Amino acid sequence: MKYDSHFRYFSLTLIWAWLGIFALLAFLLVLGVSFLDHTQAHIVIPRLTFTNYQFLFQPMLLKIFGKSFSIAATVTFFCLIIGYPFAYFLSQLDRHYKSLLMLFLIIPFWTSSLVRSYAIMAILKTKGLLNLLLLTLGIIHQPMQLLFTNVAVIIGLVYNLLPFMVLPLYANFERLDRRLLEAAEDLGAGRFIKVYKILLPLTKPGIYAGVMMVFLPSMTLFYIPDLLGGARSLLLGNLIENQFLFANNWPVGSAVSVILTAVMGGMLFIYWRATQRHERQQVLL
């Protein structure tokens, strides 16, 4: 018992120290830099200023923010539309087939997402597999320009982030009491009523978790828009990358990062409130 207690305290101390140094301290450094000034000769100079946040309200940056939110919302919508029925279907299978499909879902994580993005490029380019297939079937008569468009960015993000929607939904479906669906069916409820009145309310925590795990990376992943969207797909992740690596304007890049962190914190708070409300409703029922 004494050994277990010491090991537990050591593990917790190590975890908190890791998070404190590489998460909290790193964020505090970014927050501090976002209020400092910048010149062509120096990346950061110790002079307090709020111009970095004022810079974010320029029309061009507001347009980037709007485009990033729009693409992230579209990616989240498609991931939810595809992932929700897939997670439900996966939870209904026998153990053998369930394990096999889960393996197929997780296998892409064994390879780099950068490599998978290059595979998407090979499929979507003008002389790629998709255009070749459509031309062979006679569906189109000339190759479509899919690569270096927002459509390609959305396809790449959906492909890379779909498992993050499926896994929390699947965990939610696994905990679902099947007797509620059977009781609703005995009472004459149709398929739509079962989905709208039972499945959706009971799987809200999984939906909230999946939406949060897809929406935020959709705005911050920079290499997928770089590869699949080209110069015309400048999103918030690309903006931060450009400010830190190319423009050497760390204060503005830090300010954008702080705003994104605030958005993430707001979504985490909404998720926490929603799950608390759902748990209270479950207790009342």
Secondary structure as GFF3:
##gff-version 3
##sequence-region A 1 285
A	DSSP	alpha_helix	2	19	.	.	.	ID=ss1
A	DSSP	pi_helix	20	25	.	.	.	ID=ss2
A	DSSP	alpha_helix	26	33	.	.	.	ID=ss3
A	DSSP	alpha_helix	51	55	.	.	.	ID=ss4
A	DSSP	alpha_helix	59	92	.	.	.	ID=ss5
A	DSSP	alpha_helix	95	106	.	.	.	ID=ss6
A	DSSP	three_ten_helix	107	110	.	.	.	ID=ss7
A	DSSP	alpha_helix	113	124	.	.	.	ID=ss8
A	DSSP	alpha_helix	129	137	.	.	.	ID=ss9
A	DSSP	alpha_helix	150	174	.	.	.	ID=ss10
A	DSSP	alpha_helix	178	186	.	.	.	ID=ss11
A	DSSP	alpha_helix	191	194	.	.	.	ID=ss12
A	DSSP	pi_helix	195	199	.	.	.	ID=ss13
A	DSSP	alpha_helix	200	202	.	.	.	ID=ss14
A	DSSP	alpha_helix	204	220	.	.	.	ID=ss15
A	DSSP	alpha_helix	223	224	.	.	.	ID=ss16
A	DSSP	pi_helix	225	229	.	.	.	ID=ss17
A	DSSP	three_ten_helix	230	232	.	.	.	ID=ss18
A	DSSP	alpha_helix	236	245	.	.	.	ID=ss19
A	DSSP	alpha_helix	250	284	.	.	.	ID=ss20
###
